Amino acid sequence: MTSDHLLIEASISMGYQLENKSAAKRLNYKKANWQLFSEILNSQIVNITESSLTIDQLNDKITEKIISASHKSIPYLSKKIYKTSLPPNIVNLIKERRK
């Protein structure tokens, strides 16, 4: 038994990637210790004065130092799960309906 139907393969791209929620940590800048950040950064920047580095290498080093200083002096936001509550009039309507 044969068929005259041809196989059709399709691929659909939506143009976006799902973000991994566990990797998306956010910093709490309101509780940052800016004095400590400044001290760490100033002590680390002194070590970058090598003239043999290219602009891209210097950029990478400075970025690395800023990220390192931020991890040591800026806490992460806590991941609190907030329950959304309904307005009181809606809650009362639900209670009435359930009676």
Secondary structure, 3 states (H helix, E strand, C coil): CCCCCCCCCCCCCCCCCCCCHHHCCCECHHHCCHHHHHHHHHHHHHHHCCCCCCHHHHHHHHHHHHHHHHHHHCCECCCCCCCCCCCHHHHHHHHHHHC
